[in-house]
Amino acid sequence: MSQNEYDIVVIGCGIAGLSAGLRGAQLGHSVCVLEKSPKEHRGGHTRFTESFRIPTANIDIDAEFDVEDYTTSDFYSDIMQLTNFRADTELAKRVAEGSVETFEWLTEQGLEWEYQAPHTGYTAGRVWLHGEDMVDDLVEILEEHGVDFFYEAEARGLIRDDDGRTTGVEARVEGTKTRFHGETVILAAGDYGSSKEQRTRYYGPGYGNMKVRGSRYNTGEAVEAALDVGAKSDGEWGDAHMAIIDAESPDVEGGITRIDGYQYGVIVNHDGERFVDEGEDARAHTYAKFGRRIFEQPYHEAFIIVDSKTVDDVAHMGPGQPISADSLESLVKRLDIEDTETAVETIEEFNAACDPDEFDPEVLDGNTATGIEPEKSNWALTIDEPPYTGYPVTGGMTFAFGGVAITPDAEVLDTRDDPIPGLFAAGNSTGGLFYNNYPGGTGLTNAAVYGRIAAETADEYIESSRRAEQRQA
């Protein structure tokens, strides 16, 4: 069996693993990164991302943000409110407060961001990026710091010694069994959402057929390896970030195929019925949970319908084509909605319930539709000015909400709630932060913040262990 020795062994090449690897190397440690995918597909779900949520009001950088008054308190409040206050408060605080230093640190490394939002309707601080370019840039930076990368390296087991310390990883590297000895291991391998078997196990029948927006390689083996050596599970294993995406999206690795602007129209299913309050909140606060509601409709499909008043506010990023018609009757037939009669009746009833004032797509405008089920809380505009446009949509798997339990210092806990010596975790391999819903752009931020924290805590652990060994010598 091939043997390798490092101070820090990082599992995963997304933003969590890359942040951990870079910080570990900056602190003077030998570091390797194990990436399950081939080199050309490296980066996990980070490869398919586009935004990074930050408290712009607290950022000390010369840039003009779309939303400039978003604070760390706002960030923390969004996490707590959107998770129905189930998020671990200490983890949430660490993400919100650590995002400032982490963003500035990444910027200092040379990463470049876009500061203007590509679409309307954003109410929180963000910067924008191209995920694949970010991964490539960070890998280059890590290599300049002496970090070694191993591709097609699937971590299948963690090693703990007789004293309970984590001392390495057993992996298959290009099919060959290989052992990586490390004074510490950082688990940053992403989630289990790309596994058909685990989607079916945790979400129910039919979810094996859900389209996966990101990497095909996030299938959960490294998370299971941590659980096998005693790690505690945490988070909502039966829920996930499931976005509204074009129904014609690829089955896997489709990336950004969302359809935004649904909040300005109505969403109906094949029975011709509405089933969500499209204007419940800003898009960034609903798209991750509405995707699941859509997937649970007949044929895992629904339809966004708008008219000429708001069609320009819809951002269609998928491979499918919008469908237009000069009458609602013609549109619902062209969309192949099964119950066309009910669909038209639903929209007419919706129109009768609207009494709009001034429309403002940038804020919660208070235009409501009442007396119908479900009511619409904002942006309730009559759909009565042709041409009418429809977009077939489905729900797409982004990442799962379950993972290993960690402390605010990224230490992995065992089932007695004690830290497992030498084992740390970050990003989507961890649980405890997201429940029910998700503030857009927070996943990338969470991963970067905790990747950095994991390396700093690993550094403290290594130095403490070495001092103890010197005292015993």
N, C-alpha and C positions, 0 to 999 in steps of 0.2 A: 504494500500500500504506500502510495506517495505521501510524504510528510512535508508540511510547511509550518514555519514559526513566525508569528507576528505578535505585537503587543495588543492590537485591536483587530478583530475579524468582524467585518461588516457584511451583513446579509442583505443584499438589495441595492440596486443602482438607480432608484428614483431620488427625488429631492431629499427624502429623509436620510437615505444611506449616503448620498453625496455630501450633504451637510455634515453628517457625522464623520465621514472619512476625512473631509477637508479640515474640520476643527481638530480631529485627533492628530493629523499630521502637523498642523500648526503648533500643537502643544508638544511636539518632539517625539511622537510615537511612530513605530513602524505599523503600517496599516495595509490591509488588503480588502478589496470589495469583491464579493461573490455575486455574480449576476446569472440568473437562471437562463436568460434568453441568449441567443446568438448576439454577437457584437452589433450587427446592423439593426437589431430590435431592442437594444438596451434602453433602460429608463422607466420600465413599468408604466403605470398610469400617468406619471409626470410627463411622459412623451406626448400625451394627448391633451394636456391642460392649456389654459389660456389666461388665467387670472390669479392674482395673489392679493388677498384682503389685508389691508393695513390701516392703522389709525392715522390718517393723513395729517390731522391736527397736531400730532406729536412727532411727526417725522421732520428731522433737521436735514433737509436736502433741497437744493434749488430746482424746484419743479412746480409746474402748474397742474394741480389735480382737478378732475371733474368735480369731485366732492371734497372740499378742503377742510371742513369742520368736523370730520368724523374722528372721534376720540377713542382712547383705550376703553373708557367706560361704555361708550356706545357699542364697541366690539363685544365686550363682555356681556352686555345686556342682550345683544342679538343672539349670542350663543345660548344664553339661558332661556330667553323667551321662546325661541324657535324649537328648543328641545323640551318644552313644557317644564322647565326648571329641573329636569332630570340629569343634566350634565353634571359631572363632578365639578364642584365650584373651584377647587384648587387647580385642577387641570385647565379649566376655562380661563381663570385669571392668569395663569402662566402663559397661555397662548396669546391672550390679548396684550399683556404687558411685554412679553418677550418678542412680539412681532416687530416692535420698533427697532430694537437693537439688531435683531436678525436680518431685517430688511436692509438696514444701513450696512451691516457686515457684508451681506451678499453683494450689495452695490459696490462696496470698496474692493471686492474681489474682481470687479470688472463686468458683472452682469449688466445688461442693458434692458430697460423697460420702456413700454409705451405708457404715457401718462393720461392719454385721452381715451375714453371708453368708445368702443366701436359701435355701440348701439345705445338707444335711449332707455330711460327707465331705471337707472342705477341710483341707489340712495345711500350707498356705503362707499367708504374709501377703498380704492383698488388701484393696482397697476396691472398692465397687460403684457403678455409674453407669448412666445412661440415655444411650446414645450420641448420639441425635438432640439431646437437650437439651444435651449437652456441646458439640456442634458449634455449635449456635445461640448458646450463651453465649460461646464463644470468638470466634466471628465478631463478635459485638457488641463484645467487648473490643478486638479488633484494629481495628475501625472507629473506636473511640474514640481509638485511637493513630494514626489517619490512614492505615491500610493500605487500599489499593484492591483490590476484588474484581472479577474478570471471569469471568462464567459462560458456559457453552457455549463455553469456550475450550480447544480441543484442541491441545496442544503436539505438533507434528509434526516439529520439527527444532531442533537446537541450533546456534549460530553460534560458530565459533572463528576468530580473526583470524590473520594471517600469523605472528604470534609464538606461536601455540598457545593464547592466552588465550580463555576462554569469554566472549563479549560479548553474548549474548542468546538469545532464543527466537523461532522462527517458529511461529505458531499460526493456527488458524482460529477466529475469534470470531464466533459466530452465522453461520458459513459464510464470513465475510470474512477474507481473508488479512491477518494483522496481525503486525507485528514489535515485540517488546518488547526494547529495549536495556537491558542491565544490566551493572553492574560485576561482578556475580556472579550465578550461577544456582544455586538449590537444588532438586534433584530429589526430590520427595516425593509422587509420583503413584501410589503403590501398586504392585501386582503385575500379573501377566498372567493370573491364574487365572480371570477371567470370560470369557476368549476360548475359544470351543469349539475353534477351530483350534489354539491353543497348548496347550490341555489334551490334545488328541489327539496333537500333536507330541511333547510332553514326557512324557506319562504312558501313552499307548498307545490302541489302538482301544477305543471304548466310553466313554472319559472325556469326550467331547464331550457326552454325555448326563447327566453328573453335575450335580446340583442345586447352585446357587451360593447360599451363605447371605447374602452381602453384596451390594455394589453391582454393578450390571450394567456400570458404566463402567470397571472396572479391567481393561483389555484389553491393556496393555503397550506402547502406542505410544511413550510418553515414555521408557521403558526402552530400547526399540529405538533411539530417537533418540540416546541417550547412547552406545550401542554403536556406532552409525554414525559418531560423531566420535572413536572410538578408546578408549572406556571398556572396561575389562576386566570380564568376567563372573565371578561368584563364587557359591558356594553350590550346593545340590543342585537343579538345574533339573528333575530328574525326580521330585521329591517335593514334598509340600505338607502343610499342616494340613488334614486331612479329618476332620471330626467325625462322631460318631454322631448322626443326626437322624431325626425322624419320617419315615417313608416317604411320608406325605401332604404333606410340605412343598412350598411353591411351587417352581417351577423356578429362580427367581431372587429375591433380596431377601427371603427368608423370615425372616432375622434369627435370633432365638433360638428354635429349634424342637428343641433337644436333648432327649434322654431320658437323664437321669442316674439312677444307681442300678443300672445293668446289672451292676455288679460284685458285687451281692448275689444274683444269680440265675445263669442260664445263657443263652448265645446260641447258637442253632442256625440252620442254613441250610435251604434247600429240600430238601436231601438228608437232612435230619434229623440232621446231624452238628454237633458243636461244633468250633471251629477256632481259638479264642483262649483264653488263660488269663485269664478274666474278672477274677480277683483278683490279677493280676500286681503291681499297684501302686495307689495312690490314683487316683481318677477323673481328677483334673487331670493325671496323668502318663500316661494311656492313651487318653483319648477322642479325641485328635487323630490317633493312628495307627491305632486300631481302625476308624475310619471307612473308611479305605482297604481294610482287610482285608474289611470287610463289603461294600463296593462291588464287590470282586472275586469275590464269591460268585455263584451262579446267580441271574439276574434282578436283580443288584445289590441284593439284599435279604436280610435275616436277621430273627431274631425273638428278643427278650428275653423270657424266661419266668421268672416268680416265683410264689410262693404267698402265702398270707395272712400268713405270718410277716414278710415283707419288703416287701409291696406299698406300705406307707406310707412306705418309704424311697426309693421311686422318684419322681423329679420328672419329670413328663411335661409338656413345654412345647410340644408340636406341635399341629397342627390335627386330626390323626387321633384316633380313639377307641380306648382300650384294649379288648381283647377278653377276656372272662372266661367260665369254665365250671367245672362241679363235678367234672370228671374231666380227666386229661391227654389221654385219647383224644378227648374232645369238643373240648378247647381246640385241639389241633393241627389238627383238621379245620376248625374255625371260622377259624383263621388261614390256611387254604389252603396249608399246607405240603405240598409234593408227596409226599414219602415220610413219611406219617404214622406208619407202623409203626416205621421206624427212629428217628424223633423220640422216640417213647415209650420205645423200648429205650435210647436214649442217655440220657434223663433217669433211667431206672431204674438204669442202670449208674453214672451219676453219684451217685445217692443211695446206692448200695451202697459207693461209695468214700469217702463222708463219715463222719467221726466227730467231730462238732463239740463244742467246749467253749463257753464263754461268747461270745456274738456281740457285737461292738462295731463299729458302722458308722463310727465316727469315726477309727479307727486300723487299721493292718495287724494283724488280730487273730490271725493264725497258724492259722486253721482251714483245713486243707488237704484236698484230695481227691487221693489218690495211686493209682497202679496203673491209671490211665486215660490216654488221649491226646486232648487235652492235659490235664495235671494242672491243678488249681486251687490257687493259692498262698495265698489268704486268702478269708475270708467263704464258705467252702464249707459251705453248709447244705443239708440234704435238702429237696427240693421235694416235699412230701407232705401238706400241709395245705390243703385246698380252702377257698375257691375259688381257682383258678389263673388268672393273668392274663398275657396276652401283648401285646407291643408290636412291630408291624412297623417295622423301621428300615432306613435306607440310609446311605451316606456322603455328606457334604456338603462342597463346596469352601469353605474359609475363606480361605486365602491361600497363594501359592506360595513356595517356599523359595529360588528363584534370583533374582539381581539383579546390580547393578553392584558391583564391589569398592570398598571404602572403607578409609581409615585410621581409627584410633581418634579422629581429629579430624574425621571425616566428609568428608575430601577424597576425591574420586573418582580412582581410579587408572587409568592407561592400561595397555596390554598389555605395557609394559616395567616396570610397577610404579612408575612415577613419577606424582605427582599432576598432574592436568589443571588448569592454573591457572584459578581462578575458578569451578570446578564442584564442587559439594558435594551430598551425598545423605543421605537418612534414611528409616527405616521400611521398608516392604515392597518398595520399589524397590531395596533393597540385598540382597546375599547374604553368606554367611559365618558367620551366627549359628546358624541352625536346620538340623539334619540329622536325618532319620529320625523324630524326635519333637519334642515341644514342651511346655514347662511352661506350663500354662494361665495366661492373663493377661499373658504376657510380651510379646506383640506390641504391645500398646498402650503399655506401658512403654518398650520399645525405641524405638518411633517418637517418643515425646515426648522421651526423653533425647537421641536423636541429632538431632531437629529443633532442639532448643536448642543443642546443640554445633555443628551446621552453621552456625547464625546467628552464633555467637561466633567461629568460625573464619573465616567470611566477613567479619566486621567487621575482624579482624586483617589479612586479605588486602587489604581496601579501604584501610585506613589505611596499610599498607606500600606499596601501589601509588601512593597519593597523595603520600606522602613522596618516593618515587622520582621522580615527575613533577616535584615542586617542586625537587628537586636538579638535574634536567636543564634546568629553565626558566632 
